[in-house]
Amino acid sequence: MFTTLYRKNIQKLIFVALILFPSLLMSQKCSYEKNEVDAITEFQVKITRPELLCRINGQPVYIKTQCIGPHKYLKLQYYKYSNYVIQEDREIALVTESGEEIILFPRTMPGDSTKMDTFDTGLALLIFKLSDNQYQALKSSPLIKFRYYLVSGWVEEEIKGSKQTKLIEALTCIE
């Protein structure tokens, strides 16, 4: 009697584990810098934590995504060094595995007139507003290349292995 009851309980436990295990594997792991409702606009504001996309001459290039209500943004963060600066007034291109090239134009960033010192941190931030079509295209296929413009011309960086799906994961977190 004890063994029959024990066996049934084990079977139930295995059944529950088999049902829950796939959902745990497929669950989304989102990490946010900010996830709250704006008090004035009442829009949901989400900003994901930076994820490494690629390296430019050994220096990391990070991406993070943001949504303010229905508006979605891609933020690109990198360190400027030795006059190696991505042109902030030029577009960038993200090439997906399906061969589609998504061209993004940065938002113009206002200058900070409150800064008293001229110390430059070397950290650059570019913000790109995503249209619904760009958002869907970037969310549907892994990235394989990142193109940007320097004073000397276009430069193309390969996006390696596990980094190719980082943008998809980040965009999914701001749905």
C-alpha positions in Angstrom: 0.0 0.0 0.0 2.7 2.4 1.0 4.7 1.7 -2.2 1.6 2.2 -4.4 0.8 5.6 -2.8 4.5 6.5 -3.0 4.7 5.5 -6.7 1.5 7.6 -7.5 2.9 10.7 -5.8 6.2 10.3 -7.6 4.3 10.0 -10.9 2.3 13.2 -10.1 5.5 15.0 -9.2 7.2 13.9 -12.4 4.1 15.0 -14.4 4.1 18.5 -12.8 7.9 18.8 -13.4 7.5 17.9 -17.0 4.8 20.5 -17.4 6.7 23.3 -15.6 10.2 22.6 -17.0 9.6 23.7 -20.6 8.0 27.0 -19.4 11.0 27.7 -17.1 13.3 27.1 -20.0 11.4 29.4 -22.3 10.8 32.1 -19.7 12.1 35.5 -20.5 15.0 36.8 -18.4 14.6 40.6 -18.4 16.9 42.8 -16.4 15.8 46.5 -16.2 17.5 49.7 -15.2 14.0 51.2 -14.9 10.6 49.7 -15.0 7.9 52.0 -13.7 4.9 54.1 -14.7 5.5 57.8 -15.3 3.5 59.9 -12.8 2.6 62.6 -15.3 2.0 60.8 -18.6 1.0 57.5 -17.0 3.1 55.7 -19.7 4.9 52.6 -18.8 8.7 53.4 -18.9 11.1 50.4 -19.3 14.8 50.6 -19.8 16.8 47.4 -20.1 20.3 47.0 -18.7 23.2 47.3 -21.2 24.2 44.2 -23.1 27.5 43.8 -25.0 26.9 43.9 -28.8 30.4 43.9 -30.2 33.8 45.4 -29.7 35.3 48.3 -31.7 39.1 48.1 -31.6 38.8 46.2 -28.3 36.4 48.7 -26.8 32.9 47.5 -25.9 29.8 48.7 -27.6 26.7 48.2 -25.5 23.0 48.2 -26.5 20.0 48.8 -24.4 16.3 49.2 -25.3 13.7 51.6 -23.9 10.0 52.1 -24.2 8.0 55.1 -23.1 4.4 54.0 -23.6 4.1 52.9 -27.3 7.4 54.5 -28.4 10.4 52.2 -28.6 14.1 53.2 -28.7 17.5 51.6 -29.2 20.4 53.1 -27.2 24.0 52.5 -28.3 26.7 53.2 -25.8 30.4 53.1 -26.4 33.7 54.7 -25.3 35.3 57.4 -27.4 39.1 57.2 -27.6 41.9 58.5 -29.7 39.5 60.5 -31.9 37.7 57.3 -32.7 34.1 58.6 -32.7 31.0 57.3 -34.5 29.5 60.2 -36.4 26.5 61.3 -34.3 24.8 63.0 -37.3 25.0 59.9 -39.5 22.9 56.8 -39.7 24.0 53.3 -38.6 23.0 50.1 -40.2 22.1 46.8 -38.5 22.2 43.7 -40.8 20.1 40.8 -39.8 20.7 37.1 -40.5 17.9 37.2 -43.0 19.9 39.8 -45.0 17.8 42.8 -44.2 19.6 46.0 -43.6 17.9 48.3 -41.0 19.0 51.9 -41.2 18.6 53.9 -38.1 19.0 57.7 -37.7 20.1 59.0 -34.3 18.1 61.6 -32.4 19.9 64.9 -32.0 21.1 65.3 -28.5 20.8 68.7 -26.9 24.0 70.1 -25.4 24.1 70.3 -21.6 24.4 74.0 -20.8 24.6 73.3 -17.0 28.0 71.6 -17.3 30.6 73.8 -15.7 33.7 71.8 -16.5 35.1 70.6 -19.8 36.0 67.2 -18.6 34.9 64.6 -21.2 34.0 61.2 -19.7 34.7 59.5 -23.0 31.3 57.8 -22.9 29.1 58.3 -25.9 25.4 57.6 -26.1 23.4 57.5 -29.4 19.6 57.1 -29.2 17.5 55.8 -32.1 13.7 55.9 -32.2 12.4 52.7 -33.8 9.4 52.6 -36.1 7.0 49.7 -35.8 8.5 48.1 -38.9 12.1 48.5 -37.6 11.1 47.1 -34.3 9.5 44.1 -35.8 12.4 43.5 -38.2 15.0 43.7 -35.5 13.0 41.5 -33.2 12.5 38.8 -35.8 16.0 38.0 -36.9 19.4 37.9 -35.2 22.0 40.6 -36.0 25.1 39.6 -37.9 26.7 43.0 -38.7 26.9 46.5 -37.3 27.8 49.3 -39.7 28.7 52.8 -38.6 30.2 55.9 -40.1 33.6 57.5 -39.1 35.1 60.6 -40.5 37.1 58.3 -42.8 34.1 56.4 -44.0 31.9 53.3 -43.4 33.1 50.6 -41.0 31.6 47.2 -40.6 31.8 45.0 -37.5 30.8 41.4 -37.3 28.6 40.4 -34.4 29.7 37.1 -32.9 27.8 34.0 -31.7 25.7 34.5 -28.6 25.7 38.3 -29.1 23.6 38.0 -32.2 20.4 37.5 -30.3 21.0 40.0 -27.5 19.0 42.7 -29.3 16.0 40.3 -29.8 16.0 39.5 -26.1 16.2 43.2 -25.1 13.5 44.2 -27.6 11.2 41.4 -26.3 11.6 42.8 -22.8 10.0 46.2 -23.7 6.9 44.8 -25.5 
